[in-house]
Amino acid sequence: MAELTANELAGVEKLIVATETVVREALDVARRSTDGGRGIDDAQVHCERLAYAATEVAAVKALLAYTQSAAAHEHKDPAVDEMAGIFAAEVALRLAAQVDAHADAFGLTDDRVNQTLGAPEIKALARAFSSAARVQAIGRHVIEQRGVNHCWIVEDMAVMSRDSVRQFAEAEVMPIAARLHQHDELIPEPLIAKMAELGYFGMSVPEEFGGGGMGNLVMIITTEELSRASLAAAGSLITRPEILTKALLKGGTAAQKTKWLPRMASGEVMVGISVTEPDIGSDVASVACRADAGEVGGKKGYLINGAKAWCTFAGRADVLALLARTDPDMKKGARGLSLFIVEKDPFTGHNFEMRQPTGGVLAGKADATPGYRGMHSYTLTFDNYFVPAENLVGEESGLGKGFYLQMQGFAGGRLQTGGRATGLAQAALERTAEYANDRKQFGQPIGSFQLTQYKLGRMATHVMAARQLTYAAARTMDTDESIALEPAMAKLFASDVAVWVTQEGQLVHGGWGYAEEFAISRYVVDALVLTIFEGVKPILELKVIARNLLGT
Ligand SMILES: Cc1cc2nc3c(=O)[nH]c(=O)nc-3n(C[C@H](O)[C@H](O)[C@H](O)COP(=O)(O)OP(=O)(O)OC[C@H]3O[C@@H](n4cnc5c(N)ncnc54)[C@H](O)[C@@H]3O)c2cc1C
């Protein structure tokens, strides 16, 4: 593939600058009209649009930064340079159409639009970079390479991790992924044991607490490679300890960190996260499950009563990170919630009941789902279930801080989901590129048709943008664990990419894409969950991304 000229590369930058300028100025307008984000609910549709546009700008900037860094390290990749141009044009054209259609809401004058996205030079660049021929050339390259991801990474440790996890995932996870999905089986214990041995559960646990202390980027790349083999049977297994790790590091007492982090890092303790309730989902501040202070058998602690929903891996888990209401005054909202480490026995079935000698009961029933199988997600009922006082995260000083700690954990979970979604989309890209090579119609491989090449070109471009946005968020989180915006953007964008890429891949597979025998049919149903959990897409856009962007 021919390299972009210096002039063309400068053109990509100009496109991005024009797009970013429009988003920045539109955000300024919205910041004023929503009173620093306080009035988002009076302008939800526009705020969602802005949140998405800002996320796409972040993705295209991450892609450009990658190409520039690769070139500076003598790892220039002409295909990714092209992708940066193609994606920059796509984002610019989409935003230009939106500004045109919703001019009042965007609040930019005609003159300002004509100086930016409407400038003749910018329009010409967008047309040039979005030409079908360019996208098809990427598609041909991807088909030839069978979609394999060899993207350059500056950090040696991350490259080594990618190679070793890929080898592990291909040997241990890929061969069992279809069976687990088709028979709705639980992840086998030997696989958990092998992952534990390799340190996958403690990647971002600091070394002083028995973890690898490898940071977020290595953790993300590990997640990506495991998810490429199976989202549910491996890729999602390390999300739960990651969420609780981040919450404990932020708000746990020294004794709690010393007790729980090493056991989580070693895989001795498997974790479930229990926030959602049957009637409370996005409105987390209204969680109703109660934790009332009490004494059982001479031991001080809390009695848990209420229902929880969608608690993934709750059967097999040894502990649940449970968000519960410790202050009965509902007016306290989020300030009345606390986070608990609820100990339980592990169970392997779709239903379980745990009876404490002191009379408490925890019952679980797995809800059947079309995909994301391997861990099972349970509806839970707590009846006077006793949790000792030392299991309240932060102990006395953690009372009322559960919401805040949970959100800290979710930021890490969302970053993880960026990696999970990228890995799943990558798997779909590879299967589709292989199929485009192997399947013949009208006397030729379907990959030789222009439209197939075009589809694969766009798929690969989006997967690479999702990857670079997620890596960029991981690197930022490595320097500041408190960030919320970047992981949310990575989760939003990469999840959408996974949904779209798996469905495009299914179309390229034709009827066989609907057959369980072909992995792409599993990828499609697995991907659908990504935009739902850890903040369903509209809530992520409005309550996390728009709020962060518009807050003053
Ligand atoms: C397979 C699976 C696994 C899961 N695993 C876990 C887990 O391990 N632990 C856990 O705690 N949870 C888990 N969840 C739950 C998940 O996090 C919730 O489903 C999600 O947060 C959304 O909550 P909800 O389903 O109650 O949707 P709701 O909150 O009812 O929202 C439904 C829709 O209503 C609209 N809406 C709601 N509020 C607003 C608003 N303010 N403004 C605009 N629109 C709005 C949006 O369109 C939204 O998509 C899982 C879910 C699934 C499906």
The ligand as an SDF file (V2000), in Angstrom:
LIG
                    3D

 53 58  0  0  0  0  0  0  0  0999 V2000
  -26.0710   -9.6620   30.5110 C   0  0  0  0  0  0  0  0  0  0  0  0
  -26.0590   -8.5690   31.5150 C   0  0  0  0  0  0  0  0  0  0  0  0
  -25.1100   -8.5880   32.5230 C   0  0  0  0  0  0  0  0  0  0  0  0
  -25.1120   -7.6110   33.5110 C   0  0  0  0  0  0  0  0  0  0  0  0
  -24.2070   -7.6880   34.5360 N   0  0  0  0  0  0  0  0  0  0  0  0
  -24.3260   -6.8580   35.6050 C   0  0  0  0  0  0  0  0  0  0  0  0
  -23.5450   -7.0570   36.7740 C   0  0  0  0  0  0  0  0  0  0  0  0
  -22.6960   -7.9340   36.8380 O   0  0  0  0  0  0  0  0  0  0  0  0
  -23.7940   -6.2590   37.8530 N   0  0  0  0  0  0  0  0  0  0  0  0
  -24.7390   -5.2680   37.8300 C   0  0  0  0  0  0  0  0  0  0  0  0
  -24.9080   -4.5860   38.8310 O   0  0  0  0  0  0  0  0  0  0  0  0
  -25.4910   -5.0510   36.7110 N   0  0  0  0  0  0  0  0  0  0  0  0
  -25.3160   -5.8200   35.6070 C   0  0  0  0  0  0  0  0  0  0  0  0
  -26.0990   -5.6320   34.4880 N   0  0  0  0  0  0  0  0  0  0  0  0
  -27.1400   -4.6250   34.5210 C   0  0  0  0  0  0  0  0  0  0  0  0
  -26.8400   -3.4070   33.6570 C   0  0  0  0  0  0  0  0  0  0  0  0
  -25.7930   -2.6730   34.1940 O   0  0  0  0  0  0  0  0  0  0  0  0
  -28.1520   -2.6000   33.5430 C   0  0  0  0  0  0  0  0  0  0  0  0
  -29.0290   -3.3720   32.7280 O   0  0  0  0  0  0  0  0  0  0  0  0
  -27.9220   -1.2330   32.9460 C   0  0  0  0  0  0  0  0  0  0  0  0
  -27.2200   -0.4260   33.8470 O   0  0  0  0  0  0  0  0  0  0  0  0
  -29.2370   -0.5160   32.5850 C   0  0  0  0  0  0  0  0  0  0  0  0
  -30.1740   -0.5830   33.6140 O   0  0  0  0  0  0  0  0  0  0  0  0
  -31.6670   -1.0920   33.2870 P   0  0  0  0  0  0  0  0  0  0  0  0
  -31.5420   -2.3780   32.5700 O   0  0  0  0  0  0  0  0  0  0  0  0
  -32.4380   -1.0810   34.5360 O   0  0  0  0  0  0  0  0  0  0  0  0
  -32.2420   -0.0260   32.2680 O   0  0  0  0  0  0  0  0  0  0  0  0
  -33.0490    1.3010   32.6370 P   0  0  0  0  0  0  0  0  0  0  0  0
  -32.3150    2.0920   33.6490 O   0  0  0  0  0  0  0  0  0  0  0  0
  -34.4580    0.9430   32.9270 O   0  0  0  0  0  0  0  0  0  0  0  0
  -32.9800    2.0900   31.2770 O   0  0  0  0  0  0  0  0  0  0  0  0
  -33.6700    1.6360   30.1110 C   0  0  0  0  0  0  0  0  0  0  0  0
  -33.6800    2.7410   29.0770 C   0  0  0  0  0  0  0  0  0  0  0  0
  -34.4470    3.8450   29.5440 O   0  0  0  0  0  0  0  0  0  0  0  0
  -33.9260    5.0540   29.0340 C   0  0  0  0  0  0  0  0  0  0  0  0
  -33.5730    5.9320   30.1580 N   0  0  0  0  0  0  0  0  0  0  0  0
  -33.5190    5.6140   31.4790 C   0  0  0  0  0  0  0  0  0  0  0  0
  -33.2170    6.7010   32.2090 N   0  0  0  0  0  0  0  0  0  0  0  0
  -33.0690    7.7310   31.3480 C   0  0  0  0  0  0  0  0  0  0  0  0
  -32.7450    9.1080   31.4880 C   0  0  0  0  0  0  0  0  0  0  0  0
  -32.4910    9.6890   32.6680 N   0  0  0  0  0  0  0  0  0  0  0  0
  -32.6760    9.8610   30.3780 N   0  0  0  0  0  0  0  0  0  0  0  0
  -32.8910    9.3290   29.1650 C   0  0  0  0  0  0  0  0  0  0  0  0
  -33.2140    8.0350   28.9650 N   0  0  0  0  0  0  0  0  0  0  0  0
  -33.2950    7.2390   30.0410 C   0  0  0  0  0  0  0  0  0  0  0  0
  -32.6940    4.6980   28.2030 C   0  0  0  0  0  0  0  0  0  0  0  0
  -33.0570    4.5650   26.8560 O   0  0  0  0  0  0  0  0  0  0  0  0
  -32.3030    3.3390   28.7560 C   0  0  0  0  0  0  0  0  0  0  0  0
  -31.5970    2.5610   27.7980 O   0  0  0  0  0  0  0  0  0  0  0  0
  -26.0630   -6.5590   33.4520 C   0  0  0  0  0  0  0  0  0  0  0  0
  -26.9850   -6.5200   32.4060 C   0  0  0  0  0  0  0  0  0  0  0  0
  -26.9970   -7.5030   31.4470 C   0  0  0  0  0  0  0  0  0  0  0  0
  -28.0270   -7.4560   30.3640 C   0  0  0  0  0  0  0  0  0  0  0  0
  1  2  1  0
  2  3  1  0
  2 52  2  0
  3  4  2  0
  4  5  1  0
  4 50  1  0
  5  6  2  0
  6  7  1  0
  6 13  1  0
  7  8  2  0
  7  9  1  0
  9 10  1  0
 10 11  2  0
 10 12  1  0
 12 13  2  0
 13 14  1  0
 14 15  1  0
 14 50  1  0
 15 16  1  0
 16 17  1  0
 16 18  1  0
 18 19  1  0
 18 20  1  0
 20 21  1  0
 20 22  1  0
 22 23  1  0
 23 24  1  0
 24 25  2  0
 24 26  1  0
 24 27  1  0
 27 28  1  0
 28 29  2  0
 28 30  1  0
 28 31  1  0
 31 32  1  0
 32 33  1  0
 33 34  1  0
 33 48  1  0
 34 35  1  0
 35 36  1  0
 35 46  1  0
 36 37  1  0
 36 45  1  0
 37 38  2  0
 38 39  1  0
 39 40  1  0
 39 45  2  0
 40 41  1  0
 40 42  2  0
 42 43  1  0
 43 44  2  0
 44 45  1  0
 46 47  1  0
 46 48  1  0
 48 49  1  0
 50 51  2  0
 51 52  1  0
 52 53  1  0
M  END
$$$$
